[in-house]
Amino acid sequence: MKDFLWIDLSHSIGSDTVVYPGDPRLQIEFKRQVERDGYSLSSVCTGMHVGTHVDSPLHFVSKGENIGDLPIERWMGWATKIKIESNSNLVTTASLKNAWDKSDCHHDILLIDTGHSSKFGSMSFYEECPAFERDFHDFLKENRIRLLGLDLPTVMYEGGDNLHAHQDLLGNGVLIVESLNNLDKLNQEVFFMALPLNIRSVEASPVRAVASNI
């Protein structure tokens, strides 16, 4: 592993980061300053879905597993990356199956590159987010996907339905990594990690996601 060349798949975030409509913004405050106090100390107040982040079942499933319940092994492993183009902001299941079938590797972590990460930092990243067809979760189940990573800010079905999309995935054991970056730099087969903070009782966590081509 030490010889792997790691690619950063996370967006840089700060107090000016545009967040999902209705979510709290990231706030950074320095409580201590080196010039005044001899050391610096900052506090951060943020929603847990800012920038590149992971969703646990608790996000949409009553009494579902929270971030602290999930072992780190659930957030890493060998992954298959596929490139998909949306048609009128819709990712069809047929296009997913076609890309999957053409891939030389089939792992239980799936990374979907739509090219949408180029819009990160603007409201269009959220307002123009591609959606999936309603049998998307059937495709994931058929191929035994346990972790889904994508360059979109949310997973939703046609009509802006992210409630049922998240319930279908998280309720059936598929964890989600949203707002990934630099997926175009990955080969079809990579080793992937998106480790959340070890915080109990929360439904999500910002992450530093990385991957290495083989």
ROMI-911060 format. One record per atom (N, C-alpha, C): residue number from 1; atom name; x, y, z. Coordinates in steps of 0.02 Angstrom, whole numbers, plus 50000, padded with zeros to 5 digits. Example, Ala and Ser with C-alpha at 12.3 -4.5 7.8 and 13.67 -1.06 7.14 Angstrom:
[1 N [50660 49716 50390]];
[1 CA [50615 49775 50390]];
[1 C [50660 49835 50390]];
[2 N [50642 49888 50354]];
[2 CA [50684 49947 50357]];
[2 C [50645 50002 50394]];
This chain:
[1 N [50041 49940 50000]];
[1 CA [50000 50000 50000]];
[1 C [50043 50063 50000]];
[2 N [50103 50060 50030]];
[2 CA [50144 50120 50035]];
[2 C [50168 50143 49967]];
[3 N [50169 50099 49916]];
[3 CA [50191 50119 49850]];
[3 C [50134 50144 49806]];
[4 N [50072 50145 49833]];
[4 CA [50016 50170 49795]];
[4 C [50022 50245 49785]];
[5 N [50001 50269 49726]];
[5 CA [49996 50340 49713]];
[5 C [49924 50360 49726]];
[6 N [49912 50397 49779]];
[6 CA [49845 50414 49800]];
[6 C [49818 50475 49764]];
[7 N [49756 50472 49743]];
[7 CA [49722 50527 49709]];
[7 C [49668 50553 49757]];
[8 N [49670 50618 49770]];
[8 CA [49622 50649 49815]];
[8 C [49555 50657 49779]];
[9 N [49503 50628 49806]];
[9 CA [49436 50631 49776]];
[9 C [49390 50678 49814]];
[10 N [49418 50719 49857]];
[10 CA [49378 50763 49899]];
[10 C [49381 50835 49874]];
[11 N [49326 50870 49881]];
[11 CA [49324 50942 49867]];
[11 C [49352 50980 49928]];
[12 N [49391 51032 49915]];
[12 CA [49412 51076 49969]];
[12 C [49352 51117 49992]];
[13 N [49344 51124 50058]];
[13 CA [49286 51161 50084]];
[13 C [49309 51215 50132]];
[14 N [49268 51265 50141]];
[14 CA [49282 51320 50186]];
[14 C [49217 51357 50202]];
[15 N [49223 51413 50235]];
[15 CA [49164 51450 50256]];
[15 C [49125 51479 50197]];
[16 N [49157 51481 50138]];
[16 CA [49123 51507 50079]];
[16 C [49092 51452 50035]];
[17 N [49096 51389 50057]];
[17 CA [49071 51333 50018]];
[17 C [48994 51336 50011]];
[18 N [48970 51331 49950]];
[18 CA [48898 51329 49938]];
[18 C [48872 51260 49960]];
[19 N [48821 51260 50002]];
[19 CA [48796 51197 50030]];
[19 C [48727 51180 50001]];
[20 N [48705 51119 50014]];
[20 CA [48639 51097 49991]];
[20 C [48586 51144 50018]];
[21 N [48539 51166 49975]];
[21 CA [48488 51214 49997]];
[21 C [48453 51192 50062]];
[22 N [48455 51236 50111]];
[22 CA [48424 51222 50175]];
[22 C [48472 51195 50228]];
[23 N [48531 51172 50207]];
[23 CA [48580 51146 50254]];
[23 C [48618 51204 50288]];
[24 N [48643 51194 50349]];
[24 CA [48684 51245 50381]];
[24 C [48752 51251 50346]];
[25 N [48777 51311 50342]];
[25 CA [48842 51323 50311]];
[25 C [48898 51307 50360]];
[26 N [48957 51296 50332]];
[26 CA [49016 51285 50372]];
[26 C [49040 51351 50402]];
[27 N [49050 51353 50467]];
[27 CA [49073 51413 50501]];
[27 C [49138 51397 50539]];
[28 N [49188 51438 50528]];
[28 CA [49253 51428 50562]];
[28 C [49268 51490 50603]];
[29 N [49284 51479 50667]];
[29 CA [49299 51535 50712]];
[29 C [49362 51519 50751]];
[30 N [49409 51566 50751]];
[30 CA [49470 51556 50790]];
[30 C [49459 51584 50860]];
[31 N [49461 51540 50909]];
[31 CA [49451 51559 50979]];
[31 C [49515 51585 51010]];
[32 N [49572 51563 50984]];
[32 CA [49637 51586 51008]];
[32 C [49680 51604 50948]];
[33 N [49722 51654 50956]];
[33 CA [49767 51677 50903]];
[33 C [49839 51675 50928]];
[34 N [49885 51653 50884]];
[34 CA [49955 51647 50904]];
[34 C [49981 51714 50928]];
[35 N [49966 51768 50891]];
[35 CA [49992 51835 50908]];
[35 C [49968 51859 50977]];
[36 N [49908 51838 50996]];
[36 CA [49880 51862 51059]];
[36 C [49887 51812 51116]];
[37 N [49879 51748 51099]];
[37 CA [49875 51697 51151]];
[37 C [49934 51648 51151]];
[38 N [49977 51652 51101]];
[38 CA [50034 51607 51098]];
[38 C [50020 51543 51060]];
[39 N [49957 51531 51044]];
[39 CA [49938 51471 51006]];
[39 C [49871 51486 50972]];
[40 N [49856 51446 50921]];
[40 CA [49792 51455 50887]];
[40 C [49746 51396 50904]];
[41 N [49681 51411 50907]];
[41 CA [49630 51361 50922]];
[41 C [49566 51382 50886]];
[42 N [49542 51337 50843]];
[42 CA [49483 51354 50804]];
[42 C [49426 51308 50822]];
[43 N [49365 51332 50809]];
[43 CA [49306 51291 50816]];
[43 C [49269 51290 50749]];
[44 N [49237 51234 50736]];
[44 CA [49201 51225 50673]];
[44 C [49129 51206 50688]];
[45 N [49083 51241 50656]];
[45 CA [49012 51224 50661]];
[45 C [48988 51210 50590]];
[46 N [48961 51151 50579]];
[46 CA [48943 51133 50511]];
[46 C [48888 51080 50508]];
[47 N [48851 51080 50454]];
[47 CA [48809 51023 50439]];
[47 C [48854 50966 50417]];
[48 N [48834 50904 50426]];
[48 CA [48877 50847 50412]];
[48 C [48877 50827 50339]];
[49 N [48839 50863 50298]];
[49 CA [48835 50845 50226]];
[49 C [48871 50896 50182]];
[50 N [48916 50935 50211]];
[50 CA [48952 50985 50173]];
[50 C [49008 50952 50133]];
[51 N [49016 50972 50070]];
[51 CA [49070 50946 50029]];
[51 C [49065 50871 50019]];
[52 N [49122 50839 50012]];
[52 CA [49125 50766 50004]];
[52 C [49109 50733 50071]];
[53 N [49058 50690 50072]];
[53 CA [49034 50662 50135]];
[53 C [49004 50593 50124]];
[54 N [48993 50558 50179]];
[54 CA [48961 50492 50177]];
[54 C [48895 50494 50214]];
[55 N [48848 50453 50190]];
[55 CA [48783 50445 50223]];
[55 C [48779 50376 50255]];
[56 N [48757 50373 50317]];
[56 CA [48743 50309 50349]];
[56 C [48667 50297 50345]];
[57 N [48644 50236 50360]];
[57 CA [48572 50222 50358]];
[57 C [48530 50269 50399]];
[58 N [48556 50294 50455]];
[58 CA [48517 50338 50499]];
[58 C [48493 50401 50463]];
[59 N [48525 50418 50408]];
[59 CA [48507 50479 50371]];
[59 C [48433 50477 50348]];
[60 N [48409 50418 50328]];
[60 CA [48341 50412 50304]];
[60 C [48303 50351 50331]];
[61 N [48336 50312 50374]];
[61 CA [48304 50252 50401]];
[61 C [48297 50258 50476]];
[62 N [48236 50255 50502]];
[62 CA [48224 50260 50573]];
[62 C [48261 50205 50610]];
[63 N [48300 50223 50660]];
[63 CA [48340 50176 50700]];
[63 C [48393 50140 50658]];
[64 N [48411 50170 50601]];
[64 CA [48464 50141 50560]];
[64 C [48532 50152 50592]];
[65 N [48582 50117 50566]];
[65 CA [48650 50124 50592]];
[65 C [48675 50196 50583]];
[66 N [48708 50222 50634]];
[66 CA [48738 50289 50628]];
[66 C [48812 50282 50611]];
[67 N [48845 50337 50599]];
[67 CA [48915 50335 50578]];
[67 C [48958 50297 50628]];
[68 N [48946 50307 50692]];
[68 CA [48985 50273 50743]];
[68 C [48974 50198 50747]];
[69 N [48918 50175 50719]];
[69 CA [48903 50103 50720]];
[69 C [48943 50064 50668]];
[70 N [48966 50097 50617]];
[70 CA [48993 50063 50558]];
[70 C [49068 50055 50561]];
[71 N [49094 49994 50554]];
[71 CA [49167 49983 50555]];
[71 C [49200 50014 50494]];
[72 N [49263 50031 50499]];
[72 CA [49298 50066 50445]];
[72 C [49302 50023 50382]];
[73 N [49298 49956 50390]];
[73 CA [49301 49913 50332]];
[73 C [49244 49925 50283]];
[74 N [49188 49952 50309]];
[74 CA [49131 49964 50266]];
[74 C [49144 50021 50217]];
[75 N [49195 50061 50231]];
[75 CA [49208 50121 50192]];
[75 C [49269 50116 50146]];
[76 N [49294 50055 50136]];
[76 CA [49354 50047 50095]];
[76 C [49353 49981 50058]];
[77 N [49394 49977 50006]];
[77 CA [49400 49914 49970]];
[77 C [49413 49925 49896]];
[78 N [49417 49871 49858]];
[78 CA [49426 49876 49786]];
[78 C [49361 49898 49753]];
[79 N [49367 49943 49706]];
[79 CA [49309 49975 49676]];
[79 C [49312 49973 49600]];
[80 N [49252 49974 49570]];
[80 CA [49245 49981 49498]];
[80 C [49220 50051 49482]];
[81 N [49254 50086 49438]];
[81 CA [49231 50152 49416]];
[81 C [49202 50147 49346]];
[82 N [49143 50176 49337]];
[82 CA [49113 50180 49271]];
[82 C [49098 50252 49254]];
[83 N [49104 50268 49190]];
[83 CA [49089 50335 49165]];
[83 C [49020 50335 49133]];
[84 N [48977 50382 49154]];
[84 CA [48909 50385 49130]];
[84 C [48893 50457 49110]];
[85 N [48857 50465 49054]];
[85 CA [48832 50530 49035]];
[85 C [48756 50531 49044]];
[86 N [48732 50584 49077]];
[86 CA [48660 50588 49087]];
[86 C [48627 50618 49025]];
[87 N [48565 50599 49014]];
[87 CA [48526 50624 48958]];
[87 C [48469 50665 48986]];
[88 N [48472 50731 48975]];
[88 CA [48422 50777 49005]];
[88 C [48420 50768 49080]];
[89 N [48479 50765 49110]];
[89 CA [48487 50758 49183]];
[89 C [48458 50693 49210]];
[90 N [48456 50641 49169]];
[90 CA [48434 50576 49192]];
[90 C [48486 50523 49175]];
[91 N [48507 50485 49226]];
[91 CA [48552 50429 49216]];
[91 C [48509 50367 49210]];
[92 N [48507 50338 49151]];
[92 CA [48464 50280 49140]];
[92 C [48497 50217 49167]];
[93 N [48456 50170 49190]];
[93 CA [48482 50107 49214]];
[93 C [48513 50067 49157]];
[94 N [48487 50076 49097]];
[94 CA [48516 50041 49039]];
[94 C [48588 50064 49027]];
[95 N [48601 50129 49035]];
[95 CA [48669 50154 49025]];
[95 C [48716 50127 49080]];
[96 N [48690 50120 49141]];
[96 CA [48730 50092 49195]];
[96 C [48747 50019 49181]];
[97 N [48698 49980 49160]];
[97 CA [48709 49910 49144]];
[97 C [48759 49903 49087]];
[98 N [48753 49945 49038]];
[98 CA [48798 49942 48980]];
[98 C [48870 49955 49001]];
[99 N [48881 50007 49042]];
[99 CA [48948 50023 49065]];
[99 C [48975 49969 49111]];
[100 N [48932 49942 49154]];
[100 CA [48952 49888 49200]];
[100 C [48973 49826 49161]];
[101 N [48933 49808 49112]];
[101 CA [48948 49747 49073]];
[101 C [49012 49754 49033]];
[102 N [49029 49815 49012]];
[102 CA [49090 49826 48973]];
[102 C [49152 49829 49017]];
[103 N [49143 49838 49082]];
[103 CA [49199 49843 49128]];
[103 C [49235 49777 49134]];
[104 N [49301 49780 49141]];
[104 CA [49342 49720 49150]];
[104 C [49343 49695 49222]];
[105 N [49315 49734 49268]];
[105 CA [49315 49714 49338]];
[105 C [49247 49729 49368]];
[106 N [49228 49689 49417]];
[106 CA [49163 49698 49450]];
[106 C [49173 49689 49526]];
[107 N [49177 49745 49560]];
[107 CA [49187 49745 49632]];
[107 C [49123 49767 49667]];
[108 N [49121 49759 49733]];
[108 CA [49060 49777 49771]];
[108 C [49059 49850 49793]];
[109 N [49109 49889 49771]];
[109 CA [49107 49962 49778]];
[109 C [49103 49990 49707]];
[110 N [49053 50032 49696]];
[110 CA [49042 50062 49629]];
[110 C [49050 50137 49633]];
[111 N [49093 50164 49590]];
[111 CA [49103 50236 49584]];
[111 C [49076 50258 49516]];
[112 N [49030 50307 49517]];
[112 CA [48998 50330 49456]];
[112 C [49022 50401 49440]];
[113 N [49055 50407 49383]];
[113 CA [49081 50471 49359]];
[113 C [49034 50500 49306]];
[114 N [48999 50554 49324]];
[114 CA [48953 50586 49277]];
[114 C [48982 50651 49249]];
[115 N [49038 50674 49277]];
[115 CA [49067 50738 49257]];
[115 C [49035 50797 49293]];
[116 N [48988 50784 49338]];
[116 CA [48951 50838 49371]];
[116 C [48993 50875 49423]];
[117 N [49049 50846 49444]];
[117 CA [49090 50879 49495]];
[117 C [49117 50946 49472]];
[118 N [49119 50958 49406]];
[118 CA [49143 51022 49379]];
[118 C [49099 51080 49401]];
[119 N [49038 51066 49424]];
[119 CA [48992 51119 49444]];
[119 C [48994 51132 49519]];
[120 N [49037 51096 49555]];
[120 CA [49042 51106 49627]];
[120 C [49063 51178 49642]];
[121 N [49031 51208 49692]];
[121 CA [49046 51277 49710]];
[121 C [48994 51326 49685]];
[122 N [48946 51301 49647]];
[122 CA [48892 51344 49622]];
[122 C [48825 51312 49637]];
[123 N [48771 51351 49635]];
[123 CA [48705 51323 49648]];
[123 C [48684 51273 49595]];
[124 N [48713 51279 49534]];
[124 CA [48695 51231 49482]];
[124 C [48717 51160 49500]];
[125 N [48765 51153 49544]];
[125 CA [48786 51087 49567]];
[125 C [48726 51050 49599]];
[126 N [48683 51088 49633]];
[126 CA [48625 51059 49664]];
[126 C [48563 51063 49619]];
[127 N [48554 51120 49587]];
[127 CA [48493 51130 49548]];
[127 C [48491 51088 49484]];
[128 N [48549 51070 49458]];
[128 CA [48552 51031 49396]];
[128 C [48577 50960 49408]];
[129 N [48568 50935 49468]];
[129 CA [48592 50868 49485]];
[129 C [48555 50814 49446]];
[130 N [48590 50770 49410]];
[130 CA [48557 50715 49375]];
[130 C [48522 50667 49423]];
[131 N [48468 50637 49399]];
[131 CA [48430 50589 49438]];
[131 C [48436 50519 49407]];
[132 N [48415 50469 49445]];
[132 CA [48416 50399 49422]];
[132 C [48345 50374 49411]];
[133 N [48339 50323 49371]];
[133 CA [48275 50290 49364]];
[133 C [48260 50249 49426]];
[134 N [48196 50232 49435]];
[134 CA [48175 50201 49498]];
[134 C [48197 50129 49507]];
[135 N [48222 50098 49454]];
[135 CA [48249 50031 49462]];
[135 C [48325 50032 49474]];
[136 N [48352 50090 49489]];
[136 CA [48424 50097 49503]];
[136 C [48444 50051 49560]];
[137 N [48403 50049 49613]];
[137 CA [48422 50007 49670]];
[137 C [48420 49933 49653]];
[138 N [48379 49914 49604]];
[138 CA [48378 49844 49582]];
[138 C [48445 49826 49548]];
[139 N [48470 49873 49509]];
[139 CA [48535 49863 49477]];
[139 C [48590 49854 49529]];
[140 N [48590 49895 49581]];
[140 CA [48640 49889 49634]];
[140 C [48634 49822 49671]];
[141 N [48572 49803 49685]];
[141 CA [48561 49740 49721]];
[141 C [48583 49680 49679]];
[142 N [48566 49681 49615]];
[142 CA [48583 49625 49571]];
[142 C [48659 49615 49567]];
[143 N [48696 49670 49572]];
[143 CA [48769 49667 49566]];
[143 C [48804 49670 49634]];
[144 N [48766 49662 49687]];
[144 CA [48791 49656 49756]];
[144 C [48836 49715 49776]];
[145 N [48814 49776 49757]];
[145 CA [48851 49836 49775]];
[145 C [48837 49853 49848]];
[146 N [48890 49863 49888]];
[146 CA [48882 49879 49959]];
[146 C [48899 49951 49974]];
[147 N [48936 49983 49928]];
[147 CA [48956 50053 49938]];
[147 C [48953 50088 49871]];
[148 N [48915 50143 49868]];
[148 CA [48907 50182 49807]];
[148 C [48940 50250 49817]];
[149 N [48985 50267 49771]];
[149 CA [49016 50333 49772]];
[149 C [49001 50369 49706]];
[150 N [48986 50433 49709]];
[150 CA [48970 50469 49649]];
[150 C [48985 50543 49656]];
[151 N [48990 50577 49599]];
[151 CA [49009 50648 49600]];
[151 C [48949 50694 49603]];
[152 N [48893 50669 49627]];
[152 CA [48832 50707 49634]];
[152 C [48821 50727 49707]];
[153 N [48785 50782 49720]];
[153 CA [48774 50803 49790]];
[153 C [48723 50761 49827]];
[154 N [48683 50722 49790]];
[154 CA [48633 50679 49821]];
[154 C [48614 50624 49772]];
[155 N [48583 50572 49798]];
[155 CA [48555 50519 49757]];
[155 C [48479 50529 49755]];
[156 N [48452 50536 49695]];
[156 CA [48380 50546 49691]];
[156 C [48352 50512 49628]];
[157 N [48287 50497 49632]];
[157 CA [48251 50472 49576]];
[157 C [48221 50530 49536]];
[158 N [48193 50513 49479]];
[158 CA [48160 50562 49437]];
[158 C [48108 50601 49478]];
[159 N [48101 50665 49461]];
[159 CA [48054 50707 49498]];
[159 C [48082 50735 49562]];
[160 N [48148 50729 49572]];
[160 CA [48179 50757 49632]];
[160 C [48166 50716 49695]];
[161 N [48151 50651 49687]];
[161 CA [48135 50608 49744]];
[161 C [48198 50578 49774]];
[162 N [48228 50615 49821]];
[162 CA [48287 50587 49855]];
[162 C [48267 50547 49917]];
[163 N [48206 50556 49941]];
[163 CA [48183 50519 49999]];
[163 C [48182 50444 49985]];
[164 N [48146 50423 49933]];
[164 CA [48140 50351 49919]];
[164 C [48206 50322 49892]];
[165 N [48244 50363 49856]];
[165 CA [48309 50339 49832]];
[165 C [48355 50321 49890]];
[166 N [48358 50366 49939]];
[166 CA [48400 50351 49998]];
[166 C [48372 50294 50039]];
[167 N [48307 50291 50046]];
[167 CA [48278 50236 50084]];
[167 C [48292 50169 50051]];
[168 N [48287 50167 49984]];
[168 CA [48300 50105 49949]];
[168 C [48372 50082 49957]];
[169 N [48419 50129 49952]];
[169 CA [48489 50111 49957]];
[169 C [48510 50098 50029]];
[170 N [48501 50148 50072]];
[170 CA [48524 50142 50141]];
[170 C [48485 50088 50179]];
[171 N [48422 50079 50161]];
[171 CA [48382 50029 50194]];
[171 C [48398 49958 50173]];
[172 N [48438 49951 50120]];
[172 CA [48458 49885 50095]];
[172 C [48533 49875 50096]];
[173 N [48566 49911 50141]];
[173 CA [48636 49898 50154]];
[173 C [48686 49931 50107]];
[174 N [48663 49978 50065]];
[174 CA [48709 50013 50020]];
[174 C [48727 50081 50051]];
[175 N [48788 50088 50073]];
[175 CA [48812 50152 50099]];
[175 C [48828 50199 50041]];
[176 N [48829 50264 50055]];
[176 CA [48834 50314 50001]];
[176 C [48889 50364 50016]];
[177 N [48930 50378 49965]];
[177 CA [48980 50432 49968]];
[177 C [48960 50482 49914]];
[178 N [48945 50544 49934]];
[178 CA [48921 50595 49888]];
[178 C [48971 50651 49878]];
[179 N [48965 50686 49821]];
[179 CA [49006 50743 49803]];
[179 C [49080 50726 49797]];
[180 N [49094 50670 49764]];
[180 CA [49164 50653 49750]];
[180 C [49192 50697 49695]];
[181 N [49258 50700 49692]];
[181 CA [49293 50741 49643]];
[181 C [49347 50699 49609]];
[182 N [49368 50721 49551]];
[182 CA [49425 50691 49515]];
[182 C [49414 50618 49495]];
[183 N [49352 50597 49487]];
[183 CA [49340 50528 49466]];
[183 C [49366 50515 49396]];
[184 N [49373 50568 49356]];
[184 CA [49399 50560 49288]];
[184 C [49473 50540 49287]];
[185 N [49507 50545 49344]];
[185 CA [49577 50527 49349]];
[185 C [49587 50453 49368]];
[186 N [49532 50418 49378]];
[186 CA [49537 50348 49401]];
[186 C [49531 50299 49343]];
[187 N [49566 50243 49351]];
[187 CA [49556 50187 49305]];
[187 C [49491 50152 49322]];
[188 N [49476 50100 49284]];
[188 CA [49416 50061 49298]];
[188 C [49420 50026 49366]];
[189 N [49479 50005 49385]];
[189 CA [49489 49969 49448]];
[189 C [49535 50008 49493]];
[190 N [49511 50023 49554]];
[190 CA [49551 50062 49602]];
[190 C [49540 50034 49672]];
[191 N [49586 50053 49717]];
[191 CA [49574 50041 49788]];
[191 C [49549 50107 49816]];
[192 N [49492 50104 49851]];
[192 CA [49455 50164 49871]];
[192 C [49446 50167 49946]];
[193 N [49451 50228 49974]];
[193 CA [49437 50239 50046]];
[193 C [49402 50305 50055]];
[194 N [49351 50305 50098]];
[194 CA [49316 50367 50117]];
[194 C [49299 50360 50191]];
[195 N [49345 50378 50234]];
[195 CA [49338 50364 50306]];
[195 C [49305 50422 50342]];
[196 N [49248 50409 50374]];
[196 CA [49214 50462 50412]];
[196 C [49248 50474 50480]];
[197 N [49232 50531 50510]];
[197 CA [49254 50543 50578]];
[197 C [49220 50493 50624]];
[198 N [49254 50475 50677]];
[198 CA [49227 50426 50724]];
[198 C [49182 50461 50775]];
[199 N [49124 50484 50750]];
[199 CA [49077 50521 50791]];
[199 C [49015 50478 50802]];
[200 N [48994 50469 50864]];
[200 CA [48936 50430 50879]];
[200 C [48871 50469 50866]];
[201 N [48820 50432 50846]];
[201 CA [48751 50456 50844]];
[201 C [48734 50502 50786]];
[202 N [48780 50518 50741]];
[202 CA [48764 50561 50684]];
[202 C [48750 50520 50622]];
[203 N [48715 50549 50575]];
[203 CA [48693 50514 50515]];
[203 C [48741 50519 50456]];
[204 N [48790 50564 50461]];
[204 CA [48836 50577 50405]];
[204 C [48901 50606 50431]];
[205 N [48949 50611 50386]];
[205 CA [49014 50641 50405]];
[205 C [49051 50664 50343]];
[206 N [49082 50725 50346]];
[206 CA [49130 50743 50294]];
[206 C [49187 50693 50293]];
[207 N [49216 50681 50235]];
[207 CA [49271 50634 50229]];
[207 C [49326 50661 50184]];
[208 N [49386 50632 50191]];
[208 CA [49440 50642 50142]];
[208 C [49443 50576 50102]];
[209 N [49408 50575 50046]];
[209 CA [49405 50515 50005]];
[209 C [49466 50513 49959]];
[210 N [49495 50453 49953]];
[210 CA [49554 50444 49909]];
[210 C [49548 50378 49873]];
[211 N [49585 50371 49818]];
[211 CA [49588 50308 49782]];
[211 C [49656 50302 49748]];
[212 N [49674 50241 49732]];
[212 CA [49737 50229 49697]];
[212 C [49724 50183 49638]];
[213 N [49750 50202 49579]];
[213 CA [49747 50158 49521]];
[213 C [49795 50100 49530]];
[214 N [49780 50044 49498]];
[214 CA [49827 49988 49503]];
[214 C [49858 49976 49435]];
